[in-house]
Amino acid sequence: MGPVILLVLIAVGMTAGHTWDVRRIRAWFAAQGATVLRIRWLPLVPLRSLTFRQLTSISGVHYRDRHGTLWACRFVCGWWDGFHPLEPQRIDAVPDAEQGARAMLIDLPVFVAAIATAIAGCFAIGATYWPPPLSSLNLPNGLYGPGLLGLGLAAAGLTKWRPRAWLLIAGILALAPVATISVRVARDLAEAPDSHNLLGIEIIIGLIVGAVVAGGGALMARSLSRARTAGHARER
């Protein structure tokens, strides 16, 4: 249960932190007489930058100033780096959601939905993987079942909802079998410390199975979405 609880705590903490940052950002711009049009979380910026510390949160903001001019900037929310806009640039129009997803952004609703789905997938796969005795259990056959099928369908459903986030969705959902195996390993090791001598291989097998199933579902939905979009464009 440890990995599952950790995933839940991470998802809840990041959601609460970003929600609080969004309220503070909107209040800051309102005090300047500006109107916020969009706020997008940029979690990879602090990790790739030597300027910001890792506890700093960066968001991309599109806003309209008191004169009606459109601007885009990054907004810094950090304990040490302060609370202020960064690199404001004048723009002609706010890009749509499809274009904005290309800039290494993470859509928070998609992230939270994928985490929740991965947790549900862990339990769904575990419903058939956890009960059998260790002597009759083998990988990857022990992971096959309705739970794994549901994981692929869930990846396809989330990707249909947010086609541009297919890689993020597939990556998170691919961890569901790994979490299922980790829970089983933790239980078995508590009962028999020598029961899993090939733990690393088990985790790798779980990751491969998860990547194939979640990635396959996400790619299928993405391909259908692109084909549908191309069809609509030809009709016009």
Secondary structure in CASP SS format (residue, H / E / C, confidence):
PFRMAT SS
TARGET T0000
AUTHOR 0000-0000-0000
METHOD secondary structure of the structure
MODEL  1
M C 1.00
G H 1.00
P H 1.00
V H 1.00
I H 1.00
L H 1.00
L H 1.00
V H 1.00
L H 1.00
I H 1.00
A H 1.00
V H 1.00
G H 1.00
M H 1.00
T H 1.00
A H 1.00
G H 1.00
H H 1.00
T H 1.00
W H 1.00
D H 1.00
V H 1.00
R H 1.00
R H 1.00
I H 1.00
R H 1.00
A H 1.00
W H 1.00
F H 1.00
A H 1.00
A H 1.00
Q C 1.00
G C 1.00
A C 1.00
T E 1.00
V E 1.00
L E 1.00
R E 1.00
I E 1.00
R E 1.00
W E 1.00
L C 1.00
P C 1.00
L H 1.00
V H 1.00
P H 1.00
L H 1.00
R H 1.00
S C 1.00
L C 1.00
T C 1.00
F C 1.00
R C 1.00
Q C 1.00
L C 1.00
T C 1.00
S E 1.00
I E 1.00
S E 1.00
G E 1.00
V E 1.00
H E 1.00
Y E 1.00
R E 1.00
D C 1.00
R C 1.00
H C 1.00
G C 1.00
T C 1.00
L E 1.00
W E 1.00
A E 1.00
C E 1.00
R E 1.00
F E 1.00
V E 1.00
C E 1.00
G E 1.00
W C 1.00
W C 1.00
D C 1.00
G E 1.00
F E 1.00
H E 1.00
P E 1.00
L E 1.00
E E 1.00
P E 1.00
Q E 1.00
R E 1.00
I C 1.00
D C 1.00
A C 1.00
V C 1.00
P C 1.00
D C 1.00
A H 1.00
E H 1.00
Q H 1.00
G H 1.00
A H 1.00
R H 1.00
A H 1.00
M C 1.00
L C 1.00
I C 1.00
D C 1.00
L H 1.00
P H 1.00
V H 1.00
F H 1.00
V H 1.00
A H 1.00
A H 1.00
I H 1.00
A H 1.00
T H 1.00
A H 1.00
I H 1.00
A H 1.00
G H 1.00
C H 1.00
F H 1.00
A H 1.00
I H 1.00
G H 1.00
A H 1.00
T H 1.00
Y H 1.00
W C 1.00
P C 1.00
P C 1.00
P C 1.00
L H 1.00
S H 1.00
S H 1.00
L C 1.00
N C 1.00
L C 1.00
P C 1.00
N H 1.00
G H 1.00
L H 1.00
Y C 1.00
G C 1.00
P H 1.00
G H 1.00
L H 1.00
L H 1.00
G H 1.00
L H 1.00
G H 1.00
L H 1.00
A H 1.00
A H 1.00
A H 1.00
G H 1.00
L H 1.00
T H 1.00
K H 1.00
W H 1.00
R C 1.00
P H 1.00
R H 1.00
A H 1.00
W H 1.00
L H 1.00
L H 1.00
I H 1.00
A H 1.00
G H 1.00
I H 1.00
L H 1.00
A C 1.00
L H 1.00
A H 1.00
P H 1.00
V H 1.00
A H 1.00
T H 1.00
I H 1.00
S H 1.00
V H 1.00
R H 1.00
V H 1.00
A H 1.00
R H 1.00
D H 1.00
L H 1.00
A H 1.00
E H 1.00
A C 1.00
P C 1.00
D C 1.00
S C 1.00
H C 1.00
N C 1.00
L C 1.00
L H 1.00
G H 1.00
I H 1.00
E H 1.00
I H 1.00
I H 1.00
I H 1.00
G H 1.00
L H 1.00
I H 1.00
V H 1.00
G H 1.00
A H 1.00
V H 1.00
V H 1.00
A H 1.00
G H 1.00
G H 1.00
G H 1.00
A H 1.00
L H 1.00
M H 1.00
A H 1.00
R H 1.00
S H 1.00
L H 1.00
S H 1.00
R H 1.00
A H 1.00
R H 1.00
T H 1.00
A H 1.00
G H 1.00
H H 1.00
A H 1.00
R H 1.00
E H 1.00
R C 1.00
END
